[in-house]
């Protein structure tokens, strides 16, 4: 349509003469005054609701009272210490050139590098690792390069690390400041005095930073998982220990978990998922012996109480959601959440079953993770896997587990289940035994029985 | 006995425990025509041996703490059968504290039972003949039992006697007062026909079956995981 407009062709078949009139009308409507049509078209071709530029002002000529000329004139800058003569275009008004310093001279800032006298050096600044010559060179370079230590390190005659140079410079400056100050109180506010440069800290910080930056996304995710795990273990430990008697024999299994600090990214990132699976099991064993010890100290207790404590200890590393899933699984299997006949044997079996279910759930999660990983590899895009695995329909999760399993609890209904992708809330059509195949926490429908 | 022998013994005995299986609960009869507004039911709360044997070898006394609306809500029962009969209309939690003989354990143990008077199925007719019975099975576990305790309860039917570590001998048993024990057991208790049966066999079977299923599932998942690992490996080496 625009093309037709440009060419001046009719939009609708009409006779020519009336078009000419309408066209010229439209033209004068469309073309704004003050700027050319092409320029106007750049803005979208339509007048803005609120004109940002007063279009009529654009082509206004300056008041022609003054005589403006542009001249190629020499200038000086206070920023230059040599006597190089430079020239530039200058807007001259009524034959009077502008005065004042070069307008960009004010940007010529530099760092105040404190210089020491030889006397001061002898008195305060000697150091076994630095000669006076080296220190002098350092300070010269610092002044020359405005404390850009990377350049200074590069230019420095002898090989010194950036941290060493910084350390020397800052400690010398600090010492001079303190020495020159009339009283110590006056300089305590100075940043150099208040926060001295710490070499080892800096080296460590840079190392940690480079580690973090060079981590792949994958490693970063794993680290986050391990850290979350360690945090949970530590917290549950705190809770358990706070509740137990003070003279309880202490177990020393905190060591491995707490060693995983934020800086230590090497070992966890190298160890694959088995470590993540191992961490909960070592903590479970530790929690178990804690619980057994505390039970022993009671001298008399009820079997049901003991089971409760052991169950709690075993699921200490699991989140609330996982615990709910364990309970749902128990129900699906037709097992009482609390045994009706809690004999020693029954309690032991019950506990073992719960642990096995936890393992099962962990393995399922692992498998989902790996499958998602696999599909993301194939897609060639990095999807945030654990997040999306959770974000996707809970039902879809369950479906994935069941589609990949041919055996579900309650018998072999493999064929039927594989062929159907069930949406949320769908009950199984096949009559299932009480050990139904649903892990979702929802009420069993009549159709399930 | 030498000191080292003593400590040796102690170490071995560390894992020995005596357990006493008990059942505690209540039976409540509706009083029917004789029911009044505040006394609609006659109920008995009790603690008995799981096999109805006499518990008094272990339990010295039982204290039942009733709702504060009862007169003298703290009821002490000094001998077997450890039970308490009352009449009322309300359901509430009863705290039962078991005190043991000195040779058994110095610390008491608390049980909590919610008194049940009304049947689950509200629609059914209330019967004066058939009581509402709610029982819970549990086991009282004693850790590191003393020698005198072990000696006293060996061969007693109410107690699950542990397997003693090798080389351990007990002093000969004190001759039991058979008639006293008979009086204390609940085998011929008037309520015994209503007592529930607790069999660990069923539960064990159930658990074994469940474990089997879970283990199979686990093995399957492990296979799938290693398969997926194999599939993902080529990508990872890039």
Interface residues (C-beta under 8 A of the other chain):
Chain A: X295 X296 X298 X299 X300 X301 X302 X303 X304 X306 X329 X330 X333 X334 X335 X336 X339 X340 X341 X342 X343 X344 X345 X346 X349 X350 X352 X353 X356 X357 X359 X360 X363 X364 X366 X367 X370 X371 X373 X374 X377 X378 X404 X405 X407 X409 X435
Chain B: X14 X19 X21 X100 X105 X106 X107 X109 X111 X137 X138 X139 X140 X141 X142 X143 X144 X198 X199 X200 X202 X203 X204 X206 X207 X208 X209 X210 X211 X213 X214 X215 X216 X217 X218 X220 X221 X222 X224 X225 X228 X229 X231 X232 X235
